[in-house]
C-alpha cells in the first residue's frame, strides 16, 4: 500500500522511501504520457469498479459496519451519515494541478475585489451588503487576508474547470475527507487498489490549525491562543465542531465550542464563562448573526476594539456575496487583475450579474439584462446572492416559460444573481444503501479548500440532482490524487 500524505500541503510529496518536488514530478509525469490525457485515471477507476464487482463479501453487514463507523467517528450531517459511495473521487495529477493553480488565481483576484471595495465603499451597494455588513466590513481585522479559510465550489470535467461559488464564511466539512478516506480502507477493494496505484491525500484540519495560529501571530498575538468555535447550538454540523475542538486541544491549543449568546465582554476581554477567548473561529453566518444582534453584542465590541482575533473577519462578506463574481466577469474591473488571473477568470468563472432591471454587457455586447435572461432561460441559473444549502436556486433548463418568469419575479423581489449555467455531466459511482449497492450516475463537485489563498485538499459531494449539496440531501465521498501506478 502506497499512500502519499501531503501533510503541509506545501511543495513536496513523500511516501515510504521517495521524496520529490511538485514541479519535477508534474513535468516528468506529463512528459511520459503516451495515451489519452486522462488514461491513468480512467484505467484506475475501471479497475476499482472491477474489484468491487468481484468482491462477493460486500454484504449488508459491511454496509452497516461502514455506517456504524461513520456514526462513531462523527461523520454525520445531523444524524445522517455523510458517506454514500464505495469509491473515492479521483483526479489525476494534471487535473489537480490545474484545479489548484486556477483556484489560487481566482482567490487572489477575489482578494483584490475586497481591497478595491474597501478603498471605494460605494461599491459595497453593488454587491448587496446591508448597512450593518458595510459598517463592519470597513473595520480593519488586524491582518492582511480577507479569506483566511475558504472554499471554491467547482465542477471538473477532463481539463475543464468551472467555479460557481466562493464560500468565504469559514466553510464546513474540513474534517470529512481524511476521515472518509480512512473509512474506505475498511474495504478490501480499497486496500488492493492502493497497492496498485500511488495515491496522495491531504490534511485540511492540520492546515486549518496552522493557519489560525499564523493569522493570530500576524494579528499581534504572541502566545498560543485560546480558541472559541462559534456557531448556533444544536446544528447538524455540530459533529464537525467536536472533531475540530478535539484536534486543536490534542495539539496544545485550548478550544471550546460556544454560541453567540454565551459570550461576554468586559475589561477588554471576550469570555465564554471563565474561558478567555483570544481567537474566534467564526462558523456562524454573518447575516444570520446580524439579524439577531446589533453593534452592542460582545463579539462586535471586542472585534472593533481589537481585543479578539476573528477568523474569518466580518470583511469576508464582501467576497462571500455571489455578486462578487460579477466584478470578476465584467469588463469594468478587469484592470484590477493580473494577466494570469484574467485568464483563469475567463476560462473558469461563469458570467454572473446581480439581478435588476438594468443594462449590462455579455461577451462584450450591451444587453438588457431582464429581457436577455427571459429569452434565454436554458443558459442561466438564478441564485440568492447570500444564502447556502441549495436554497432558492432556479435552473432555467429545468423550467418552463411560466416557471422561469415566476423565478425572475422572485429574484427581483429579493436579492439574486443570474449566472451562466455550466454543462454538467454525471459520473458513475458505486452507491450503497442499507441492503445493497449499485452503480449510479451522480453529479459530483470537487471543492478545493484554501488557506490564505493556498489549496489544501477538497470536499467532494455527490448527488443525483444537479444542485449538489449535502444540506439538500446529497452525500460525500473520499478524495485522492492519483499520481502513478505503484
RODO-2510 file (C-alpha; in nm, 4 decimals, decimal comma):
residues 486
     n   res          X          Y          Z
     1     x     0,0000     0,0000     0,0000
     2     x     0,1493     0,3344    -0,1048
     3     x    -0,0256     0,6445     0,0266
     4     x     0,1491     0,9782    -0,0084
     5     x     0,0372     1,2150     0,2642
     6     x     0,0811     1,5801     0,1868
     7     x     0,0525     1,6982     0,5436
     8     x     0,1754     2,0516     0,4937
     9     x     0,0034     2,0963     0,1557
    10     x     0,3331     2,2517     0,0511
    11     x     0,5592     2,1749    -0,2416
    12     x     0,6708     1,8170    -0,1904
    13     x     0,5335     1,4658    -0,1979
    14     x     0,6571     1,1756     0,0047
    15     x     0,5928     0,8083     0,0615
    16     x     0,7857     0,5417     0,2448
    17     x     1,1067     0,5907     0,0528
    18     x     1,0831     0,8682    -0,2084
    19     x     1,0618     1,2460    -0,1916
    20     x     1,0453     1,4794    -0,4903
    21     x     0,9182     1,8237    -0,5764
    22     x     0,5808     1,9121    -0,7213
    23     x     0,7256     2,0774    -1,0307
    24     x     0,9747     1,7999    -1,1095
    25     x     0,7194     1,5243    -1,0635
    26     x     0,4498     1,7032    -1,2586
    27     x     0,6817     1,7680    -1,5532
    28     x     0,8065     1,4086    -1,5536
    29     x     0,4527     1,2747    -1,5251
    30     x     0,3139     1,4864    -1,8080
    31     x     0,6080     1,4223    -2,0372
    32     x     0,5724     1,0443    -2,0074
    33     x     0,2075     1,0397    -2,1068
    34     x     0,1727     0,8328    -2,4231
    35     x    -0,2022     0,7656    -2,4352
    36     x    -0,5108     0,9783    -2,3783
    37     x    -0,4827     1,2742    -2,1451
    38     x    -0,6528     1,1034    -1,8540
    39     x    -0,5885     0,7383    -1,9321
    40     x    -0,4380     0,6703    -1,5899
    41     x    -0,7490     0,7965    -1,4125
    42     x    -0,9865     0,6130    -1,6447
    43     x    -0,7956     0,2873    -1,6110
    44     x    -0,7749     0,3185    -1,2337
    45     x    -1,1487     0,3796    -1,1932
    46     x    -1,2300     0,0868    -1,4212
    47     x    -1,0003    -0,1395    -1,2163
    48     x    -1,1551    -0,0219    -0,8912
    49     x    -1,5039    -0,0969    -1,0209
    50     x    -1,3934    -0,4416    -1,1396
    51     x    -1,2575    -0,5145    -0,7930
    52     x    -1,5901    -0,4169    -0,6374
    53     x    -1,7901    -0,6339    -0,8759
    54     x    -1,5662    -0,9315    -0,7954
    55     x    -1,5976    -0,8834    -0,4187
    56     x    -1,8632    -1,1274    -0,3003
    57     x    -1,8157    -1,0135     0,0587
    58     x    -1,9996    -0,6819     0,0050
    59     x    -2,2989    -0,7772     0,2185
    60     x    -2,5461    -0,5738     0,4261
    61     x    -2,3195    -0,6399     0,7257
    62     x    -2,0388    -0,4484     0,5514
    63     x    -2,2670    -0,1538     0,4784
    64     x    -2,3839    -0,1449     0,8396
    65     x    -2,0221    -0,1581     0,9530
    66     x    -1,9470     0,1468     0,7363
    67     x    -2,2450     0,3387     0,8712
    68     x    -2,1593     0,2444     1,2295
    69     x    -1,8046     0,3687     1,1748
    70     x    -1,9394     0,6973     1,0396
    71     x    -2,1600     0,7397     1,3453
    72     x    -1,8731     0,6500     1,5771
    73     x    -1,6339     0,8925     1,4027
    74     x    -1,8944     1,1703     1,3798
    75     x    -1,9082     1,1666     1,0001
    76     x    -2,2655     1,2874     1,0170
    77     x    -2,4869     1,5667     0,8942
    78     x    -2,7270     1,5816     1,1845
    79     x    -2,7994     1,2119     1,2347
    80     x    -2,7369     1,1196     0,8713
    81     x    -2,4054     0,9522     0,7756
    82     x    -2,2406     1,1626     0,5062
    83     x    -2,0550     0,8893     0,3140
    84     x    -2,2614     0,7376     0,0335
    85     x    -2,0096     0,5778    -0,2066
    86     x    -1,7780     0,2753    -0,2015
    87     x    -1,5214     0,4574    -0,4156
    88     x    -1,3297     0,7777    -0,3501
    89     x    -1,3274     1,0531    -0,6052
    90     x    -1,0037     1,0508    -0,8042
    91     x    -0,8303     1,3234    -1,0007
    92     x    -0,5069     1,2700    -1,1859
    93     x    -0,2050     1,4885    -1,1226
    94     x    -0,2619     1,7184    -1,4188
    95     x    -0,6254     1,7791    -1,3234
    96     x    -0,5400     1,8559    -0,9642
    97     x    -0,2531     2,0839    -1,0620
    98     x    -0,4887     2,2807    -1,2884
    99     x    -0,7583     2,2880    -1,0186
   100     x    -0,5069     2,4144    -0,7631
   101     x    -0,3464     2,6771    -0,9848
   102     x    -0,6790     2,8111    -1,1116
   103     x    -0,8398     2,8182    -0,7663
   104     x    -0,5459     3,0099    -0,6227
   105     x    -0,5580     3,2674    -0,9015
   106     x    -0,9318     3,3187    -0,8539
   107     x    -0,8893     3,3517    -0,4767
   108     x    -0,6158     3,6084    -0,5404
   109     x    -0,8491     3,8004    -0,7718
   110     x    -1,1203     3,7984    -0,5043
   111     x    -0,8761     3,9430    -0,2514
   112     x    -0,8229     4,2277    -0,4968
   113     x    -1,2003     4,2739    -0,5180
   114     x    -1,2110     4,3068    -0,1390
   115     x    -0,9249     4,5582    -0,1378
   116     x    -1,0876     4,7698    -0,4089
   117     x    -1,4262     4,7664    -0,2359
   118     x    -1,2782     4,8731     0,0997
   119     x    -1,0958     5,1587    -0,0751
   120     x    -1,4183     5,2596    -0,2568
   121     x    -1,7012     5,1752    -0,0149
   122     x    -1,9691     5,2890    -0,2605
   123     x    -1,9002     4,9605    -0,4422
   124     x    -2,0472     4,7707    -0,1477
   125     x    -2,4009     4,8624    -0,2545
   126     x    -2,3312     4,6942    -0,5895
   127     x    -2,2537     4,3721    -0,4040
   128     x    -2,5668     4,3890    -0,1898
   129     x    -2,4101     4,4423     0,1540
   130     x    -2,6519     4,5692     0,4170
   131     x    -2,5712     4,8806     0,6186
   132     x    -2,4527     4,6702     0,9141
   133     x    -2,2415     4,4449     0,6905
   134     x    -2,0983     4,7540     0,5218
   135     x    -2,0027     4,9129     0,8532
   136     x    -1,8312     4,6008     0,9871
   137     x    -1,6526     4,5344     0,6579
   138     x    -1,4716     4,8654     0,6998
   139     x    -1,3241     4,7624     1,0365
   140     x    -0,9592     4,6616     0,9992
   141     x    -0,9379     4,2942     1,1073
   142     x    -0,5719     4,3263     1,2020
   143     x    -0,4333     4,1038     0,9264
   144     x    -0,3914     4,1309     0,5519
   145     x    -0,6035     3,8490     0,4076
   146     x    -0,9833     3,8618     0,3943
   147     x    -1,0285     3,4919     0,3187
   148     x    -0,8298     3,3017     0,5804
   149     x    -1,0205     2,9735     0,5370
   150     x    -1,2380     2,9468     0,2270
   151     x    -1,3694     2,7007    -0,0280
   152     x    -1,4313     2,7361    -0,4017
   153     x    -1,7079     2,5116    -0,5352
   154     x    -1,6082     2,3624    -0,8683
   155     x    -1,7031     2,1116    -1,1344
   156     x    -1,4156     1,9330    -1,3062
   157     x    -1,4584     1,7540    -1,6376
   158     x    -1,1449     1,6376    -1,8132
   159     x    -0,9359     1,9560    -1,8473
   160     x    -1,2261     2,1974    -1,7925
   161     x    -1,2900     2,3517    -1,4510
   162     x    -1,5778     2,5813    -1,3632
   163     x    -1,6029     2,7568    -1,0269
   164     x    -1,9585     2,8562    -0,9398
   165     x    -1,9380     2,9893    -0,5811
   166     x    -1,6924     3,1128    -0,3193
   167     x    -1,7588     3,0126     0,0405
   168     x    -1,5735     3,2799     0,2340
   169     x    -1,7507     3,2401     0,5691
   170     x    -1,5393     2,9527     0,7041
   171     x    -1,6647     2,6558     0,5005
   172     x    -1,7807     2,3325     0,6567
   173     x    -1,6568     1,9752     0,6085
   174     x    -1,2850     2,0383     0,6611
   175     x    -1,2529     1,7152     0,8584
   176     x    -1,4548     1,4925     0,6250
   177     x    -1,2051     1,3919     0,3580
   178     x    -0,9352     1,2387     0,5750
   179     x    -1,1915     1,0503     0,7819
   180     x    -1,3819     0,9219     0,4766
   181     x    -1,0528     0,8100     0,3223
   182     x    -0,9709     0,6123     0,6368
   183     x    -1,3152     0,4600     0,6364
   184     x    -1,2828     0,3392     0,2775
   185     x    -0,9733     0,1441     0,3749
   186     x    -1,2006    -0,0922     0,5657
   187     x    -1,2936    -0,2256     0,2220
   188     x    -1,0613    -0,4945     0,0776
   189     x    -1,1105    -0,3305    -0,2638
   190     x    -0,9564    -0,0046    -0,1446
   191     x    -0,6594    -0,1800     0,0144
   192     x    -0,5927    -0,3772    -0,3043
   193     x    -0,6321    -0,0641    -0,5159
   194     x    -0,3848     0,1294    -0,3001
   195     x    -0,1302    -0,1446    -0,3641
   196     x    -0,1605    -0,0864    -0,7382
   197     x    -0,1588     0,2950    -0,7524
   198     x     0,0284     0,5730    -0,5771
   199     x    -0,2269     0,7961    -0,4080
   200     x    -0,1966     1,1331    -0,2386
   201     x    -0,4244     1,2721     0,0289
   202     x    -0,4400     1,5881     0,2373
   203     x    -0,4958     1,7163     0,5904
   204     x    -0,7136     2,0312     0,5796
   205     x    -0,7691     2,0157     0,9565
   206     x    -0,3966     2,0310     1,0242
   207     x    -0,3592     2,3155     0,7778
   208     x    -0,6509     2,4971     0,9453
   209     x    -0,4780     2,4801     1,2840
   210     x    -0,1504     2,6058     1,1377
   211     x    -0,3295     2,8884     0,9564
   212     x    -0,5240     3,0021     1,2618
   213     x    -0,2006     3,0216     1,4620
   214     x    -0,0110     3,2139     1,1927
   215     x    -0,3034     3,4549     1,1493
   216     x    -0,3159     3,5112     1,5248
   217     x     0,0537     3,5978     1,5217
   218     x     0,0021     3,8458     1,2377
   219     x    -0,2881     3,9965     1,4317
   220     x    -0,0463     4,0618     1,7172
   221     x    -0,0825     3,7596     1,9409
   222     x     0,2327     3,6220     2,0981
   223     x     0,1286     3,3098     2,2927
   224     x    -0,0822     3,0118     2,1903
   225     x    -0,4384     3,1496     2,1679
   226     x    -0,7485     3,0282     2,3468
   227     x    -0,9864     2,9454     2,0610
   228     x    -1,3658     2,9537     2,0520
   229     x    -1,5521     2,7764     1,7724
   230     x    -1,8606     2,9951     1,7381
   231     x    -2,1976     2,8944     1,5947
   232     x    -2,5568     2,8352     1,6985
   233     x    -2,6344     2,5415     1,9227
   234     x    -2,7695     2,2065     1,8002
   235     x    -2,6781     2,2490     1,4348
   236     x    -2,6439     1,9481     1,2002
   237     x    -2,2763     2,0457     1,1578
   238     x    -2,2025     2,0286     1,5319
   239     x    -2,0195     1,6955     1,4980
   240     x    -1,7518     1,8716     1,2943
   241     x    -1,7038     2,1276     1,5707
   242     x    -1,6300     1,8470     1,8160
   243     x    -1,3741     1,6926     1,5789
   244     x    -1,2015     2,0283     1,5322
   245     x    -1,2003     2,1017     1,9039
   246     x    -1,0506     1,7612     1,9764
   247     x    -0,7793     1,8119     1,7135
   248     x    -0,6879     2,1588     1,8392
   249     x    -0,6715     2,0590     2,2053
   250     x    -0,4697     1,7462     2,1222
   251     x    -0,2106     1,9796     1,9651
   252     x    -0,1935     2,2147     2,2612
   253     x    -0,4464     2,4771     2,1515
   254     x    -0,7145     2,5266     2,4215
   255     x    -1,0517     2,5264     2,2461
   256     x    -1,4187     2,5422     2,3371
   257     x    -1,7433     2,5398     2,1376
   258     x    -1,9886     2,8170     2,2176
   259     x    -2,2792     3,0156     2,0780
   260     x    -2,3133     3,3944     2,0420
   261     x    -2,5450     3,4002     2,3437
   262     x    -2,2654     3,2569     2,5616
   263     x    -2,0272     3,5490     2,5065
   264     x    -1,9425     3,8278     2,7489
   265     x    -1,7096     4,1249     2,7001
   266     x    -1,5653     4,3061     2,9967
   267     x    -1,2362     4,4717     3,0909
   268     x    -1,1044     4,4289     2,7367
   269     x    -1,1586     4,0516     2,7326
   270     x    -1,4049     3,8378     2,5400
   271     x    -1,5154     3,5402     2,7502
   272     x    -1,7338     3,2347     2,7477
   273     x    -1,7863     3,1741     3,1177
   274     x    -1,4406     3,1504     3,2760
   275     x    -1,2742     3,0829     2,9389
   276     x    -1,0898     3,3877     2,7991
   277     x    -1,1107     3,3958     2,4181
   278     x    -0,8196     3,5196     2,2087
   279     x    -0,9330     3,3903     1,8688
   280     x    -1,2839     3,3239     1,7418
   281     x    -1,3146     3,0667     1,4659
   282     x    -1,6419     3,2051     1,3384
   283     x    -1,8731     2,9472     1,1886
   284     x    -2,1884     3,1493     1,2454
   285     x    -2,3077     3,3148     0,9235
   286     x    -2,2775     3,6926     0,9361
   287     x    -2,6218     3,7851     0,8052
   288     x    -2,7862     3,5401     1,0481
   289     x    -2,5812     3,6878     1,3334
   290     x    -2,6713     4,0454     1,2396
   291     x    -3,0400     3,9542     1,2128
   292     x    -3,0316     3,8876     1,5899
   293     x    -2,7757     4,1307     1,7267
   294     x    -2,6551     4,4872     1,6819
   295     x    -2,3251     4,6662     1,7442
   296     x    -2,3607     4,6213     2,1217
   297     x    -2,3037     4,2453     2,1029
   298     x    -1,9865     4,1349     2,2876
   299     x    -1,8273     3,9891     1,9737
   300     x    -1,8679     4,3088     1,7743
   301     x    -1,7441     4,5280     2,0584
   302     x    -1,4360     4,3091     2,1147
   303     x    -1,3662     4,2951     1,7400
   304     x    -1,3970     4,6703     1,6868
   305     x    -1,1687     4,7333     1,9867
   306     x    -0,9117     4,4835     1,8536
   307     x    -0,9471     4,2674     2,1631
   308     x    -1,0182     3,9464     1,9738
   309     x    -0,8849     3,7930     1,6518
   310     x    -1,1800     3,6957     1,4323
   311     x    -1,1427     3,4349     1,1559
   312     x    -1,2887     3,4876     0,9069
   313     x    -1,3330     3,8608     0,9721
   314     x    -1,6555     4,0478     0,9029
   315     x    -1,4841     4,1853     0,5914
   316     x    -1,5115     3,8406     0,4286
   317     x    -1,8741     3,9234     0,3459
   318     x    -1,7510     4,1303     0,0515
   319     x    -1,6276     3,8247    -0,1363
   320     x    -1,8812     3,5805     0,0071
   321     x    -2,1624     3,7583    -0,1761
   322     x    -2,2214     3,5799    -0,5059
   323     x    -2,2374     3,9212    -0,6716
   324     x    -1,8598     3,9368    -0,6254
   325     x    -1,8478     3,7098    -0,9302
   326     x    -1,9930     3,9985    -1,1318
   327     x    -1,6816     4,2005    -1,0515
   328     x    -1,4735     3,9061    -1,1705
   329     x    -1,6579     3,8782    -1,5029
   330     x    -1,7489     4,2320    -1,6042
   331     x    -1,5394     4,4498    -1,8342
   332     x    -1,5224     4,7475    -1,5998
   333     x    -1,2938     4,5931    -1,3362
   334     x    -1,0566     4,3763    -1,5381
   335     x    -0,7718     4,6205    -1,4763
   336     x    -0,7698     4,5066    -1,1117
   337     x    -0,6269     4,1674    -1,2076
   338     x    -0,3010     4,0235    -1,3403
   339     x    -0,2871     3,8572    -1,6798
   340     x    -0,2789     3,5076    -1,5270
   341     x    -0,5762     3,5932    -1,3066
   342     x    -0,7710     3,7248    -1,6052
   343     x    -0,7015     3,4041    -1,7973
   344     x    -0,8262     3,1957    -1,5037
   345     x    -1,1386     3,4095    -1,4750
   346     x    -1,2064     3,3866    -1,8475
   347     x    -1,1823     3,0096    -1,8598
   348     x    -1,3243     2,9088    -1,5227
   349     x    -1,5715     3,1654    -1,3847
   350     x    -1,9206     3,1746    -1,5379
   351     x    -2,0636     3,5108    -1,6391
   352     x    -2,2573     3,6443    -1,3380
   353     x    -2,4754     3,9516    -1,2812
   354     x    -2,6841     4,0801    -0,9926
   355     x    -3,0477     4,0700    -1,0995
   356     x    -3,2135     4,4079    -1,1556
   357     x    -3,3909     4,5972    -1,4307
   358     x    -3,0669     4,7231    -1,5833
   359     x    -2,8341     4,7354    -1,8791
   360     x    -2,5116     4,5385    -1,8763
   361     x    -2,2782     4,3551    -2,1119
   362     x    -2,2271     3,9935    -2,2086
   363     x    -1,9353     3,8811    -2,4229
   364     x    -1,8552     4,2468    -2,4863
   365     x    -2,2025     4,3326    -2,6180
   366     x    -2,4660     4,5501    -2,4439
   367     x    -2,7823     4,3729    -2,3301
   368     x    -3,0993     4,4468    -2,1389
   369     x    -3,0493     4,2013    -1,8526
   370     x    -3,4101     4,1029    -1,7756
   371     x    -3,5065     4,0705    -2,1398
   372     x    -3,1980     3,8637    -2,2162
   373     x    -3,2388     3,6146    -1,9337
   374     x    -3,6126     3,5873    -2,0065
   375     x    -3,5459     3,4906    -2,3692
   376     x    -3,2532     3,2580    -2,2939
   377     x    -3,3627     3,0698    -1,9830
   378     x    -3,1822     2,7465    -2,0781
   379     x    -2,8500     2,9319    -2,0493
   380     x    -2,8898     3,0511    -1,6911
   381     x    -2,9313     2,9753    -1,3223
   382     x    -3,0811     3,2103    -1,0629
   383     x    -2,9303     3,2042    -0,7117
   384     x    -2,9786     3,4032    -0,3916
   385     x    -2,6939     3,6499    -0,3530
   386     x    -2,6270     3,5391     0,0038
   387     x    -2,7639     3,2010     0,1081
   388     x    -2,6413     2,8422     0,1380
   389     x    -2,7640     2,4843     0,1335
   390     x    -2,9005     2,4980    -0,2205
   391     x    -3,1961     2,7108    -0,1118
   392     x    -3,3866     2,9209    -0,3649
   393     x    -3,1978     2,8101    -0,6764
   394     x    -3,3807     2,8047    -1,0098
   395     x    -3,2434     2,6151    -1,3091
   396     x    -3,3551     2,7680    -1,6363
   397     x    -3,3011     2,4459    -1,8314
   398     x    -3,5418     2,2665    -1,5969
   399     x    -3,8101     2,5346    -1,6012
   400     x    -4,0859     2,6068    -1,8493
   401     x    -4,1529     2,9659    -1,9571
   402     x    -4,4074     3,0353    -1,6833
   403     x    -4,1887     2,8876    -1,4098
   404     x    -3,8911     3,0900    -1,5296
   405     x    -4,0913     3,4150    -1,5383
   406     x    -4,2033     3,3473    -1,1804
   407     x    -3,8416     3,2780    -1,0850
   408     x    -3,7301     3,6116    -1,2339
   409     x    -4,0087     3,7866    -1,0411
   410     x    -3,8907     3,6185    -0,7193
   411     x    -3,5347     3,7243    -0,7959
   412     x    -3,6423     4,0862    -0,8457
   413     x    -3,8305     4,0918    -0,5167
   414     x    -3,5294     3,9530    -0,3304
   415     x    -3,1541     3,9751    -0,3795
   416     x    -3,0370     3,7386    -0,6537
   417     x    -2,7703     3,6826    -0,9124
   418     x    -2,8078     3,5250    -1,2518
   419     x    -2,5208     3,3024    -1,3571
   420     x    -2,4401     3,1322    -1,6813
   421     x    -2,5253     2,7637    -1,6418
   422     x    -2,2447     2,5155    -1,6876
   423     x    -2,2664     2,1912    -1,8794
   424     x    -2,2959     1,9307    -1,6044
   425     x    -2,2266     1,5632    -1,6682
   426     x    -2,2722     1,2701    -1,4349
   427     x    -2,0088     1,0130    -1,3391
   428     x    -2,0724     0,6571    -1,2258
   429     x    -2,0194     0,5883    -0,8574
   430     x    -2,0879     0,2723    -0,6559
   431     x    -2,3579     0,3954    -0,4166
   432     x    -2,4565     0,1814    -0,1189
   433     x    -2,7698     0,1594     0,0933
   434     x    -2,8594    -0,0499     0,3960
   435     x    -2,9097    -0,3623     0,1853
   436     x    -2,7076    -0,3402    -0,1341
   437     x    -2,5007    -0,1290    -0,3718
   438     x    -2,5188    -0,0370    -0,7384
   439     x    -2,3537     0,1889    -0,9933
   440     x    -2,5418     0,5157    -1,0250
   441     x    -2,4870     0,8269    -1,2365
   442     x    -2,4054     1,1061    -0,9920
   443     x    -2,3313     1,4735    -1,0236
   444     x    -2,0010     1,5388    -0,8483
   445     x    -1,8385     1,8635    -0,7458
   446     x    -1,4766     1,8997    -0,6361
   447     x    -1,4375     2,1914    -0,3987
   448     x    -1,0831     2,2898    -0,3016
   449     x    -1,0203     2,4276     0,0454
   450     x    -0,7968     2,7341     0,0545
   451     x    -0,5977     2,8649     0,3464
   452     x    -0,4864     3,2226     0,2938
   453     x    -0,5288     3,1580    -0,0771
   454     x    -0,3399     2,8264    -0,0959
   455     x    -0,5169     2,4993    -0,1722
   456     x    -0,5062     2,2051     0,0677
   457     x    -0,7389     1,9194    -0,0185
   458     x    -1,1003     1,9322    -0,1273
   459     x    -1,4544     1,8489    -0,0287
   460     x    -1,6259     1,6135    -0,2741
   461     x    -2,0061     1,5998    -0,2873
   462     x    -2,2253     1,3567    -0,4777
   463     x    -2,5903     1,3984    -0,5699
   464     x    -2,8459     1,2605    -0,8112
   465     x    -2,9597     1,6235    -0,8536
   466     x    -2,7628     1,8944    -1,0380
   467     x    -2,7962     2,1039    -0,7215
   468     x    -2,5122     1,9264    -0,5439
   469     x    -2,5367     1,9948    -0,1727
   470     x    -2,5216     1,7928     0,1483
   471     x    -2,7776     2,0197     0,3168
   472     x    -3,0358     1,9394     0,0493
   473     x    -2,9834     1,5637     0,0675
   474     x    -2,6564     1,4894    -0,1109
   475     x    -2,3623     1,2991     0,0307
   476     x    -1,9842     1,2947     0,0233
   477     x    -1,7044     1,0576    -0,0612
   478     x    -1,3289     1,0382    -0,0079
   479     x    -1,0751     1,2100    -0,2280
   480     x    -0,7290     1,1190    -0,3583
   481     x    -0,4977     1,2470    -0,6282
   482     x    -0,3753     0,9504    -0,8294
   483     x    -0,0139     1,0046    -0,9288
   484     x     0,1037     0,6808    -1,0903
   485     x     0,0778     0,3056    -1,0882
   486     x     0,2634     0,1648    -0,7887
***
